[in-house]
Amino acid sequence: MTLADAYEACARLARAHDENFPVASRLVPRRLRPHVAAIYAFARAADDLADEGHAPAARRLAALDAWRDHLRRAAAGEVDPAAPHATVFLALADTMARHALPVELFEDLLSAFAQDVTVTRYETWADLLDYCRRSANPVGRLVLRLFGYRSPALGGASDAVCTALQLTNFWQDFARDWAIGRLYLPAEERRAAGADEADLDPAALTPAWRLALGRAAARTRALFAAGRPVCDGVGGRLRWELRLTWLGGMTILDRVEAVEFDVAHRRPALRRRDVAPLLWKALRWRETNAAPLQTW
């Protein structure tokens, strides 16, 4: 198998999934699309291992441990051509070497996937934000590095946006997650609002649950605001990619709040008809106190 074959396999996997990840976006320069696809393929396949149907937790965790071993070998430039998903690691090893991508960011993703296997509740906001630090923030930092950005200020702003996007997805999928036994709203937030898990019915939320979710949405909105400068602190196509991503996330959050978190009956999402309004908003974007353009 050639390196070109490996990248094409990753691209096919990326095209087969509809995700909020800049895989096939025309805003990503052609030279970077194979590398974005390699990162996506790594994460997508690992996430699938964690969510493998009704497989015992021990088996899924063992599969993720093996995936981590392959990752570390790839970071060292060693890929076993006979290993499962060798195409993914062949492409990923090349991407990591070309762009000096830290293996720790990939390991953070794997640790979050493993946590999903065993953890279904979060006690505090600190616990949930630590999960977001590993499940969402590495994606933004990897994208920045692919485009040549190493600024700590940009990295911090990116973290805020990625965490906000992850939280928005939790509130958007609140009913779906509850149906499979997951509850991401921290217990400390529920207690503060007087929301009892025993009273939770996503199809008929009590005032206390709406209050708790409203407070969570406000925290999420504050994170979007804190991360907004990353959309102005980069240049070229990435600037437009990040602005559209930010606007899309805020639009979903607005819609979740507009239906008062009644996501059991109508799950707010972006539709094809939203493309033109989002593009218009991106064109009329007003810069905030942007982080400086830095490429070290």
N, C-alpha and C positions, 0 to 999 in steps of 0.2 A: 504494500500500500504506500502511495506517495503522500507527501504532505498536502498537496493539492486535493487529493481524494479525501483526506481527513477533514480538511476545512469544508469541503462540499457536503460531507455527511453532517457536519455541525449545522451548516446553513439549512439543510433540509429539515433537520429537527426543529430549528428555530421557526422556519416558515410553517411548520405543522401546528404550532401553538399560537394562540392569540393572547398575548400578555402585555402588560404595561412595562415593556422593556424595549429599548431602542434597537431591535434586531434588524428589521428590514426597512427602517425609516430611511427615506431618501435624504434626510437631513444629516445622516451619518456619512462621511466621505467614503467613497468606494474602497479606498485603501484600508480603512479600519473595519469595514463590515465583517470580514472573515474573523477578526479578532473578537469583536463583540459577539459573534455567533458562537465562537469557541467557549467564551465565558458563560454564555447563556446555556449551551448544551451541557456543560459541566454541572451548573446549578439545577437545570431542569431534570437531568437524569438522577442526581442525588436526591432531589425532592421527591421524585417518583419512588425511590427506594424507601424513603421514610413513610410514604403514604401507601405502601403496597397492600391495598385491600385489607383483608382480615388476617394477614400474616402475623404471627406472634411478635411481640415487641422485641424479644431477644434476637430474633432472626433479622429484623429490620436494623437494629442497632449494630449487629455484627456486619451486615452489609455496608453500613455507613463507615464502620471502622476500616473495612477493606478498601473502601473508596478513598478514605483519608491516606491509607498507605500508598495507593496508586498516585494520589496527588503529590505526596512528598517525593516519590521517585521522579515524577514528571518535573517537579521543581529542580531536581538535581540533574535533569536531562536524561533520565533513564525511563524508557517506556517499554513495557513488555508487549510485543506485537500480538501475543496469544491471549492477552488478558481481555476480559469482557470490556466493551466500550473502549478498546485501544484507540479507535479513531478519535474519540474525545480527548484523550490524554496526549496523543501525538500532536494534535492541533494546539491544545492548551500549553504544552511544554514550550512550543515555539512562540506562542503569544506571550507567555510569562517571561521568556528570555529576551524577546525583542523590546518589550516595554517595561522591563524591570518591575514586574508586578509582585508584591509581597505575598508569599504563601500564606501568611497569617490571615489575610483578608478572606481567602478561600476556606481556611480552617474555621474562621468565625461562622461562615455560612453553614458549614457542616455541623458545627456545634448547635446552631439554631434548629436545623432539621432534626437532629437527634433529640433535642428538647421537646419538639413537637410530638415525638413518639410517646413520651411519658408524662408531660405536663399539660393539664387542661384548665388550670386556674392560676391566677396571679394575685398575690396578697397585696402588694404595694405598687405604686407607680414606678418606683425604682426598679422593681423586678421586671415590669413590663417593658420599660425603656431599655433595660439591659438586653432583653430579648430582641428588641428592635435594632439595637446597636449591632447585633450579630446577624440578624435576618435580613435587614434592609440596607443599613448604612454602607456595608462593603460594596454593594452594587454601585452606588454613587461614586465612591472613592476609586473604584476600578475604572469607571468611565472617565473620570477626570484624568487619571494617569494615562489612559490610552490616548487622550488628546494632549498630553504633555504638561498637565498642571500638577504641581506639587505643593502649592501654597497651603499652609496650615489654616489660614482664614477661609479659603475656599472649601477646604475639607470639612471644617466645622459647619459652614453654612449648608453644604451638601448633606451632612448628617441630619440637620434639622428638617430639610425637605424630605429626605428619605424616610425618616421616622414619621413625619406627618402623613406621608402617603401610605405607610403601613397602617397607622392608626385609622386613617380614613377607610381603608379596606376592611378593618375590623368592624367599624360602625356600619359600613355598607352591607357587610355579610353577617351582621349580628344574629339574624334569625337562622341563617344557614349553619353557622357555627354552633348555635345552641342545639340544633337538631342532631348534631353529631357529638354532642357532649362537651363542647368547648365554650368557655366564657372568658373573653379577654379583658373585660372591664374590671379593673382592680377591686379587690374586696374593700380596701380602705375607702374608695370612692363610693361604693355601694352603701357602706355603713353610714358615711357622712350624709348621704341623701335619704337614709332610712329605707333603702330598697332591699328587700329580702329575696334571696334566691328562690325560696319556696313559693313566692308570689309571681315569679317570672313567667310570663306568657308573651312571647314576641308578637303574637297576633292581637294582644289586648294589653298594652303596657300600662302599668299604674302610673299615677303622677310622680311617685318617688323614682321609678325607673326612668321616666322621661327627664327628670331633674338630673339624675346621675349621668345619663347619656349626654344631656345638654352641657354639663360641666366638662365632660370628656371632650366634646366637640370644641368647646372654647379653648381648651388646652391645645388641641390639635391645630386650631386656627392660629394660635400664638406661635406654634412651631413653623407653620407655613410663613408667617411674617418674618420670623427670625432667619429663615433660610433663603428668603427672596433675593438677597444680594448675590447669591451664587449665579443667578440667572443673568446678572449684569456684569459679573466679574470674569466671565469667559468671553471669548470672541468667536467669530465665524459661525459655522453651522451649529456648533454646540450651544451657542447662545439661544438660537431659535428652538432647538430641541428641548432645552431646559425650561424656557418660557412656556412652551406648549404643555410640557409635563406638569409644571406648577399650576397653570391655568386649569388643566384637566382635573387635577386633584382637588383644587378649590371648588370647581364646579360640582363635583360629586359630593363634597362635604356640604355645600350650599343646599343641594337637593335632599340629602339625608335629613338635614335640619328642617327643610321646608315641609317634609311629610311627617315631621315630629317623630322621627325614628321608627315609623311604621314600615319597616323594610320587609316584614313578613308578607304583606300583600302587594307591595310594589318596590322592587329593588332598584334604587336609582343607579343609573349607569350612563356612560357616554354613548351616543348613537352617531350614525353617519351624518345626520343632520346637524350635529354639533361642530363639525369640522370647520365650516365657514365662520361661525361666530367666534370660535377659538382663534382662528387665524387673524380675524379682524382685531381681537383683543391683543394678540401678540404684536400686531403692527402698531397699535396705539399704546403700547406698553410705555409706562413712565418709570424711568430708572429711580431707584432709591439710593441710599448711600452704598454704592457698589464696592465690593472688595476689589482691590487693584488687580490688573492683569499681571499675573506672575506665572512663569513657566519653569520654575526650578523645583 
